[in-house]
């Protein structure tokens, strides 16, 4: 359900990197590619937040994505 902020509604649901790690249908390379794509998107969101580009602070799951990438690389 969209959440209200002082600047308006936004969708607070974020992809869960653990779902990628647990997906047996994906190869290691596919998991890595998906998580790297998500990391890029999350980094862009964080930059936009820092620069105030969105008018409100959007949630980011960058830390969870980075943990998943480290786990996949271990």
Secondary structure as UniProt FT lines:
FT   STRAND          3..5
FT   TURN            6..7
FT   STRAND          8..10
FT   HELIX           17..22
FT   TURN            24..25
FT   HELIX           28..51
FT   TURN            52..54
FT   HELIX           62..73
//
